[in-house]
Amino acid sequence: MTETFESHSPEATFEFGNKLGQTLKGGDIILLYGGLGAGKTLLTKGILSALDFDIDEVTSPSFTLVNVYKTPKFNVHHIDLWRISDDSDAAFAVGLDEIVDDEISVTIIEWAEKLGGYKLPGRMITVELSGDGDEPRMIVYNRSA
């Protein structure tokens, strides 16, 4: 089921992430799509806020590739594939096979398009964010069974 939301502020994007975070179950994989400045990390902060994690500790793992946040409910693996070259095996570069094998963790992947044809197990949630600067963000959300 696909839903579309229009976010008119950073706070609304954060709140969308917060509501999404309240629905998560172990093994969920969240695939984030959107250009630079679209709000992927802000949405991730909203998700982590819902999981009672200090959002000041949430940063885009652009240089480390993977951050792990230990929340009271789950370990959350936050992956950023921005720096992975298009001709690389992004899944291999971040050890994705081992990460998604953990059925009690949640995985959030920014720049998910860099995964190419990699087959992910489990329940997937895709979130596409479009817009940048002061424009409203369009958020297209889809949860697979």
Summary of the structure (lengths in Angstrom):
residues: 145
radius of gyration: 14.0
end to end distance: 9.4
largest distance: 38.7
contacts: 435
relative contact order: 0.26
helix: 28%
strand: 28%
